[in-house]
């Protein structure tokens, strides 16, 4: 996986991925909860929804609204293992390692932090 800044720059070049933005309500939620709580939410979501080797509803498990992390997942191509393979060559059918989970969380949080400044 590329560095966080490299990945964010590449994602900005995608018309689809760059179309996702946090709403005012999402930004307020992040500010109210604090970035460390959002980081914990991201870790929990990635661990439960993307880290397993087999995901029964892969490709349909991530809503496009309801939580800032869900929006970040779509913006960062971490919404399903298919997108993760296409963008980051993370193989399907293999559980994510702790290091991969942390890299995912770091990218999602960086994207969210960037959105707070827009």
PAZAPA-4460 file (N, C-alpha, C; in steps of 0.05 Angstrom, whole numbers, plus 32768, in hexadecimal, padded with zeros to 4 digits):
% residues 118
    n_x    n_y    n_z   ca_x   ca_y   ca_z    c_x    c_y    c_z   seq   type   mol
   8011   7FE8   8000   8000   8000   8000   8012   8019   8000     1      X     A
   8009   802D   7FF2   8018   8046   7FF1   8017   8055   800B     2      X     A
   8026   806A   800E   8024   807A   8026   8009   8088   8026     3      X     A
   8001   8092   803D   7FE7   80A0   803F   7FE5   80B7   802C     4      X     A
   7FFA   80C7   802B   7FF9   80DF   8019   7FF8   80D6   7FFB     5      X     A
   8007   80C1   7FF4   8006   80B7   7FD9   7FEA   80AD   7FD2     6      X     A
   7FDF   809E   7FE4   7FC4   8092   7FDF   7FAF   80A8   7FDD     7      X     A
   7FB0   80BC   7FEE   7F9D   80D2   7FED   7F9F   80E1   7FD2     8      X     A
   7FB8   80E6   7FCA   7FBC   80F4   7FB0   7FB1   80E4   7F99     9      X     A
   7FB5   80CA   7F99   7FAB   80B9   7F84   7F8C   80B8   7F84    10      X     A
   7F80   80B7   7F9C   7F63   80B6   7F9E   7F57   80D0   7F94    11      X     A
   7F64   80E7   7F99   7F5B   8101   7F8F   7F59   8101   7F71    12      X     A
   7F69   80F1   7F64   7F68   80F0   7F47   7F51   80E0   7F3B    13      X     A
   7F43   80D2   7F4C   7F2C   80C2   7F43   7F13   80D3   7F45    14      X     A
   7F04   80D5   7F2F   7EEC   80E5   7F2F   7ED8   80D9   7F43    15      X     A
   7ED6   80BF   7F44   7EC3   80B2   7F56   7ECB   80B5   7F73    16      X     A
   7EE4   80AE   7F7A   7EED   80AF   7F96   7EED   80CB   7FA0    17      X     A
   7EF4   80DE   7F8F   7EF5   80FA   7F98   7EDA   8107   7F9A    18      X     A
   7EC5   80F8   7F93   7EAA   8103   7F95   7E9E   8101   7FB1    19      X     A
   7EAB   80F2   7FC3   7EA2   80EE   7FDE   7EAC   8105   7FF0    20      X     A
   7E9B   810F   8001   7EA2   8125   8013   7E92   8121   802D    21      X     A
   7E9D   812A   8043   7E8E   812A   805C   7E7A   8141   805C    22      X     A
   7E62   813C   8065   7E4E   8151   8068   7E54   8162   8081    23      X     A
   7E46   8178   8083   7E4A   8188   809B   7E43   8178   80B4    24      X     A
   7E2F   8168   80B3   7E27   8157   80C9   7E3D   8142   80D0    25      X     A
   7E49   8137   80BB   7E5E   8123   80C0   7E76   8131   80CD    26      X     A
   7E7D   8149   80C4   7E94   8158   80CF   7E8E   815E   80ED    27      X     A
   7E76   8167   80F2   7E6E   816D   810E   7E71   8154   8120    28      X     A
   7E69   813D   8115   7E6B   8124   8124   7E88   811E   812A    29      X     A
   7E99   8121   8117   7EB6   811B   811B   7EC1   812E   8130    30      X     A
   7EBA   8147   812E   7EC4   815B   8142   7EB9   8155   815E    31      X     A
   7EA0   814D   815F   7E94   8147   8179   7EA0   812F   8186    32      X     A
   7EA5   811A   8176   7EB0   8101   8181   7ECE   8102   8185    33      X     A
   7EDB   8111   8174   7EF9   8112   8175   7F05   80FD   8163    34      X     A
   7F1C   8104   8158   7F29   80F3   8144   7F31   80D7   814E    35      X     A
   7F37   80D5   8168   7F3F   80BB   8173   7F27   80A8   8175    36      X     A
   7F10   80B3   817A   7EF8   80A2   817A   7EF1   8099   815E    37      X     A
   7EF4   80AC   814B   7EF0   80A5   812F   7F04   8090   8126    38      X     A
   7F1D   8092   812E   7F32   807E   8128   7F29   8063   8133    39      X     A
   7F1F   8062   814B   7F15   8049   8157   7EFE   803E   8147    40      X     A
   7EEC   804F   813E   7ED5   8046   812E   7EE0   803A   8113    41      X     A
   7EF3   8048   8107   7EFE   803E   80EE   7F0B   8023   80F2    42      X     A
   7F1A   8020   8107   7F28   8006   810C   7F13   7FF0   8110    43      X     A
   7EFE   7FF6   811F   7EE9   7FE2   8124   7EDB   7FDB   810A    44      X     A
   7ED4   7FEF   80F9   7EC7   7FE9   80E0   7ED8   7FD9   80CD    45      X     A
   7EF1   7FE1   80CA   7F04   7FD2   80B9   7F07   7FB5   80C3    46      X     A
   7F0B   7FB2   80DD   7F10   7F98   80E9   7EF8   7F86   80E4    47      X     A
   7EE0   7F90   80E8   7EC8   7F7F   80E6   7EBE   7F7C   80C9    48      X     A
   7EC1   7F90   80B8   7EB4   7F8F   809E   7EC7   7F89   8087    49      X     A
   7EE1   7F8E   808A   7EF4   7F8A   8074   7F0B   7F77   807A    50      X     A
   7F12   7F74   8093   7F29   7F64   809A   7F25   7F45   8096    51      X     A
   7F0D   7F3B   809A   7F0B   7F1D   8097   7F12   7F14   807B    52      X     A
   7F1A   7EFB   8079   7F21   7EEF   805F   7F08   7EEC   804E    53      X     A
   7EF2   7EE5   805A   7ED9   7EE1   804C   7EC4   7EF5   8056    54      X     A
   7EBA   7F05   8044   7EA6   7F19   804B   7E8D   7F12   803A    55      X     A
   7E78   7F08   8048   7E60   7EFE   803A   7E53   7F12   8027    56      X     A
   7E52   7F2C   802E   7E46   7F40   801D   7E5A   7F53   8011    57      X     A
   7E72   7F49   800B   7E87   7F5B   8000   7E7D   7F6A   7FE8    58      X     A
   7E82   7F84   7FE8   7E79   7F95   7FD3   7E5F   7FA4   7FDA    59      X     A
   7E52   7F9B   7FEF   7E39   7FA8   7FF8   7E39   7FAE   8015    60      X     A
   7E50   7FAB   8023   7E50   7FAD   8040   7E53   7FC9   804A    61      X     A
   7E5A   7FDD   8039   7E60   7FF8   8043   7E4B   800B   8039    62      X     A
   7E3B   8016   804C   7E28   802B   8044   7E36   8044   803A    63      X     A
   7E28   8054   802B   7E34   806D   8021   7E2D   8085   8033    64      X     A
   7E1F   8080   8049   7E1A   8095   805C   7E15   8088   8077    65      X     A
   7E13   8099   808C   7E0D   808F   80A6   7E24   8092   80BA    66      X     A
   7E3C   8093   80B0   7E54   8097   80C1   7E6A   80A2   80B0    67      X     A
   7E7A   80B5   80BB   7E90   80C0   80AB   7EA4   80AB   80A1    68      X     A
   7EA8   8095   80B0   7EBA   8080   80A7   7EB0   8072   808E    69      X     A
   7E96   806E   808C   7E8A   8062   8074   7E90   8073   805B    70      X     A
   7E8D   808D   805E   7E92   809F   8047   7EB0   809E   8040    71      X     A
   7EC1   809E   8055   7EDE   809C   8050   7EE5   8082   8043    72      X     A
   7ED8   806D   804A   7EDE   8053   803D   7ED9   8054   801F    73      X     A
   7EC3   8061   8017   7EBE   8063   7FFA   7ED2   8076   7FED    74      X     A
   7ED8   808C   7FFA   7EEB   809F   7FEF   7F07   8093   7FED    75      X     A
   7F0E   8081   7FFE   7F29   8075   7FFF   7F2A   8059   7FF3    76      X     A
   7F15   8051   7FE5   7F14   8036   7FD8   7F19   8020   7FED    77      X     A
   7F0D   8023   8004   7F0E   800E   8019   7EF2   8006   8021    78      X     A
   7EE0   8006   800E   7EC5   7FFF   8013   7EC0   7FE1   8011    79      X     A
   7ED0   7FD3   8001   7ECE   7FB6   7FFE   7EE9   7FAB   7FF5    80      X     A
   7EEC   7F91   7FF7   7F06   7F85   7FF0   7F0C   7F87   7FD2    81      X     A
   7EF7   7F89   7FC2   7EFB   7F8D   7FA5   7F09   7FA7   7F9F    82      X     A
   7EFF   7FBD   7FAC   7F0B   7FD7   7FA8   7F27   7FD8   7FB4    83      X     A
   7F2B   7FCA   7FCB   7F45   7FC9   7FD8   7F59   7FBB   7FC6    84      X     A
   7F50   7FA6   7FB8   7F62   7F99   7FA6   7F69   7FAB   7F8E    85      X     A
   7F54   7FB7   7F82   7F58   7FC8   7F6B   7F6C   7FDF   7F71    86      X     A
   7F69   7FEC   7F88   7F78   8003   7F8F   7F93   7FFD   7F9D    87      X     A
   7F93   7FE8   7FAE   7FAA   7FE3   7FBF   7FB6   7FC7   7FBC    88      X     A
   7FAA   7FB7   7FAB   7FB3   7F9B   7FA6   7FB2   7F8A   7FC0    89      X     A
   7F9E   7F90   7FD1   7F99   7F80   7FE9   7F89   7F68   7FE0    90      X     A
   7F94   7F50   7FE3   7F87   7F38   7FD8   7F6D   7F31   7FE7    91      X     A
   7F59   7F28   7FD8   7F41   7F1E   7FE3   7F46   7F02   7FEF    92      X     A
   7F35   7EF9   8001   7F37   7EDE   800C   7F4D   7EDA   8020    93      X     A
   7F5B   7EF0   8027   7F71   7EEF   803B   7F6A   7F04   8050    94      X     A
   7F6B   7EFC   806A   7F65   7F11   807E   7F7A   7F27   807E    95      X     A
   7F71   7F3F   8085   7F83   7F55   8087   7F94   7F52   80A0    96      X     A
   7FAD   7F59   809E   7FBF   7F58   80B5   7FBA   7F71   80C6    97      X     A
   7FC5   7F70   80DE   7FC2   7F88   80F0   7FCF   7FA1   80E3    98      X     A
   7FE5   7F9D   80D6   7FF2   7FB3   80C8   7FE1   7FBE   80B2    99      X     A
   7FD4   7FAD   80A2   7FC2   7FB6   808D   7FAA   7FC5   8099   100      X     A
   7FA0   7FBB   80AF   7F89   7FC9   80BC   7F91   7FE5   80C4   101      X     A
   7FA9   7FE7   80D0   7FB2   8001   80D9   7FB7   8014   80C2   102      X     A
   7FC1   800A   80AC   7FC5   801B   8094   7FAA   8025   8089   103      X     A
   7F96   8013   8089   7F7B   801B   8081   7F70   8031   8093   104      X     A
   7F72   802C   80AD   7F68   8040   80C0   7F77   805B   80BD   105      X     A
   7F91   805A   80BA   7FA0   8073   80B6   7F97   8082   809E   106      X     A
   7F92   8074   8088   7F89   8082   806F   7F6D   808E   8073   107      X     A
   7F5B   807E   807F   7F40   8088   8083   7F40   80A1   8095   108      X     A
   7F4F   80A0   80AB   7F51   80B7   80BD   7F5D   80CF   80B0   109      X     A
   7F72   80CB   80A0   7F7F   80E1   8091   7F6B   80EE   807E   110      X     A
   7F5B   80DD   8070   7F47   80E8   805E   7F33   80F9   806D   111      X     A
   7F29   80EE   8084   7F16   80FD   8095   7F21   8117   809F   112      X     A
   7F3A   8116   80A8   7F47   812F   80B1   7F49   8143   809B   113      X     A
   7F50   813B   8083   7F51   814D   806C   7F36   8159   8066   114      X     A
   7F21   814A   8069   7F06   8153   8065   7EFE   8169   8079   115      X     A
   7F08   8167   8091   7F01   817B   80A6   7F0C   8196   809E   116      X     A
   7F21   8197   808E   7F2D   81B0   8086   7F21   81BC   806C   117      X     A
   7F0D   81AF   8062   7F01   81B8   8048   7EE6   81C6   804E   118      X     A
***
